[in-house]
Amino acid sequence: MSERPGPERSLDELAAELYANLKGIALSIVQGQRGARLVEPTELVHEAYLNLAGMQSFAEMRRPDFLALAATVIRNLLVDLARRQQRAKRGGGWQRVTLRDVDEVGGGDPLDVLALDEALTRLGKEDERLTRIVELRFFGGLTRDEIATLLEIPSRTVGREWALARAWLRRELSRT
């Protein structure tokens, strides 16, 4: 994929080029779910596509920008699905909806989607950039260099802040 698509580029063309990336991200996110899956990776990618389709023009969007937008959409979809399941099961046999990314945030323990979202919201009140780095890395699958380019900060800063955000999240999530 070129760094800057041509003016005739549509969402369909952009998504087709990045489908494997998005599916890999979705797969890594839903693999850690206990019990029945909240959503299958293919469904998550397709839902994200449907949400993205109504948002904006993608003609001039760069790959990291598209993945950043997709990361936000995927996070929101997972949180909405978890909330719906929680409401549906409230009052009887509620089961925690989890996801896991052993090397990234949770340190090997399954993570609750809603607890992660709440923690990221709290982190956002303290440091918006740390929250954005987590969202881009965890939900968007962007590399450190892609995040650095997108946020216009040095790659080393992204690395330091990613480590800080992971430590902060581990501490916060261990309290729940």
C-alpha positions in Angstrom: 0.0 0.0 0.0 1.3 3.4 -0.8 1.9 5.9 1.9 -0.6 8.3 0.4 -3.4 6.8 -1.8 -4.5 8.5 -4.9 -7.6 10.7 -5.0 -9.8 7.9 -6.5 -9.2 5.5 -3.6 -12.4 4.3 -2.0 -13.0 2.7 1.3 -13.4 -0.7 -0.5 -10.0 -0.4 -2.0 -8.3 0.7 1.2 -10.1 -2.0 3.3 -9.2 -4.7 0.8 -5.6 -3.9 1.1 -5.8 -3.8 4.9 -8.2 -6.7 5.4 -5.6 -9.1 6.5 -4.2 -6.6 9.0 -7.7 -5.9 10.4 -8.5 -9.6 10.6 -5.2 -10.3 12.4 -6.0 -7.6 14.9 -9.5 -8.9 15.5 -8.3 -12.4 15.9 -5.7 -11.5 18.5 -8.3 -9.5 20.4 -11.0 -12.2 20.5 -8.8 -15.2 21.1 -8.7 -14.7 24.8 -12.4 -14.7 25.3 -13.6 -17.3 27.8 -16.7 -19.4 27.0 -18.7 -18.4 24.0 -17.1 -15.7 21.9 -18.6 -12.3 22.0 -17.9 -12.0 18.3 -15.9 -13.8 15.7 -13.0 -12.0 14.2 -14.5 -11.9 10.7 -17.7 -10.4 12.1 -15.7 -7.8 14.0 -13.9 -6.8 10.9 -17.1 -6.6 8.9 -18.9 -4.6 11.6 -15.9 -2.2 11.7 -16.1 -1.9 7.9 -19.8 -1.0 8.1 -19.1 1.6 10.7 -16.2 3.0 8.7 -18.2 3.1 5.5 -20.5 5.9 6.8 -17.8 8.1 8.3 -15.7 10.0 5.8 -13.8 10.1 2.6 -10.8 7.8 2.5 -9.3 9.1 -0.7 -6.3 10.8 0.9 -6.0 8.7 4.1 -2.7 7.1 4.9 -2.4 3.5 6.1 -1.6 4.5 9.8 -4.5 7.0 9.8 -6.9 4.3 8.5 -5.7 1.8 11.1 -6.0 4.4 13.9 -9.6 5.1 12.9 -10.2 1.3 12.7 -8.7 0.9 16.2 -11.2 3.4 17.6 -14.1 1.7 15.8 -13.0 -1.8 17.0 -12.7 -0.7 20.6 -16.1 0.9 20.5 -17.7 -2.2 18.9 -16.2 -4.5 21.5 -17.3 -2.3 24.4 -20.8 -2.0 22.9 -21.1 -5.8 22.5 -19.8 -6.4 26.0 -22.3 -4.0 27.4 -25.2 -5.5 25.5 -24.2 -9.0 26.7 -23.9 -7.7 30.2 -27.4 -6.2 30.1 -28.9 -9.3 28.5 -27.4 -11.5 31.3 -28.0 -9.1 34.2 -29.7 -10.9 37.0 -28.7 -14.4 36.1 -25.6 -16.3 35.1 -23.7 -13.2 33.9 -20.4 -14.2 32.5 -17.4 -11.8 32.2 -16.5 -11.0 28.6 -12.7 -11.1 28.2 -9.9 -10.6 25.8 -6.3 -11.3 26.1 -3.1 -10.0 24.6 -0.4 -11.6 26.7 2.6 -9.6 25.6 0.9 -6.2 25.4 -1.3 -5.2 28.3 -2.5 -8.0 30.5 0.7 -9.8 31.3 -0.9 -13.2 30.7 -4.2 -12.7 32.5 -7.4 -12.4 30.5 -8.7 -8.8 30.4 -12.3 -7.7 30.8 -13.3 -5.5 27.8 -15.4 -3.2 30.0 -12.7 -2.9 32.7 -10.1 -2.1 30.1 -12.4 0.5 28.6 -13.0 2.1 32.0 -9.2 2.0 32.7 -8.5 3.6 29.4 -11.1 6.3 30.1 -9.4 7.1 33.5 -6.0 7.1 31.8 -7.3 9.5 29.2 -8.2 12.0 31.9 -4.6 11.9 33.1 -2.8 11.6 29.8 -4.7 11.6 26.4 -1.6 10.6 24.5 -0.9 7.5 26.5 -4.5 6.4 25.9 -4.2 7.0 22.2 -0.9 5.0 22.1 -2.6 2.1 23.8 -5.6 2.3 21.5 -3.4 2.5 18.4 -1.1 -0.4 19.5 -3.7 -2.7 21.2 -6.8 -2.2 19.1 -5.2 -0.9 15.9 -2.1 -3.1 15.7 0.1 -0.2 14.6 3.8 -0.5 15.1 5.8 1.9 17.2 7.1 3.7 14.1 3.6 4.0 12.7 2.3 5.5 15.9 5.3 7.9 16.1 4.5 9.1 12.5 0.8 9.4 13.2 1.3 11.3 16.5 4.4 13.2 15.2 6.6 12.2 18.1 9.9 10.2 18.2 9.6 6.5 18.1 11.6 6.2 21.3 9.0 8.4 23.0 6.3 6.0 21.8 8.3 3.1 23.3 8.7 4.8 26.7 5.1 5.9 26.8 3.8 2.5 25.7 5.8 0.9 28.6 4.4 3.5 31.0 0.8 3.0 29.8 1.1 -0.9 30.1 2.4 -0.6 33.6 -0.4 1.9 34.6 -3.0 -0.4 33.0 -1.6 -3.5 34.8 -1.8 -1.7 38.1 -5.3 -0.4 37.4 -6.7 -3.7 36.1 -5.2 -5.7 39.0 -7.5 -3.7 41.3 -10.7 -4.9 39.6 
